[in-house]
Amino acid sequence: MKSPHIRTTLNELGQALVRVEDDELFDFVEDYLVEEHDLDYMFVQAHSKPGCPTWHTMTFDGGLMAQIQAALSLLDAKRLHDIFLLNNPAPRA
């Protein structure tokens, strides 16, 4: 999947992490993974810095990484970016 706003990785404990930039995009991705693909996460953490969109990290069992990546690969990158832009308008030139 190609999206600058979503990243997947395994942590040192072998857990699958899905990091999503922005609250609105996180809500969309969370609903998509949980409701449409039955991929339940163990917990979620939010990381924020003043003036920057919040990053949300969902932690899944590491054995789900292939399913997570397959599900995310079905999403349209333009749609994801459009959702991101709802709260984060592009700077004007």
C-alpha positions, 0 to 999 in steps of 0.5 A, a space after each residue: 500500500 502506498 500512503 504517506 499517512 499510514 505505516 505498518 511495521 512489526 515491533 520488537 515484540 513481534 506485534 503488528 503496528 498500524 500507524 495512521 496520521 490524523 483523527 479522521 483518517 484513523 476513524 476510517 481505517 479503524 472501521 475498515 480493518 475492524 468492521 470490514 475485515 474482522 481484524 481486531 487490535 489489542 490496543 491503540 495509542 495516540 501521539 500528538 505534537 502541537 501544530 501537527 496531526 495526531 498519529 494513532 498506533 493500533 497494535 495487533 497480534 503479529 500473526 495478522 500482519 499479512 492480512 492487515 497489509 492485504 486489507 490496506 492494499 485494497 484502499 485507494 491512495 487518493 481517497 485516503 489522502 482526500 480524507 486526510 485533507 478534511 482536517 489538514 488542508 493543503 498549503 496554498 501556493 
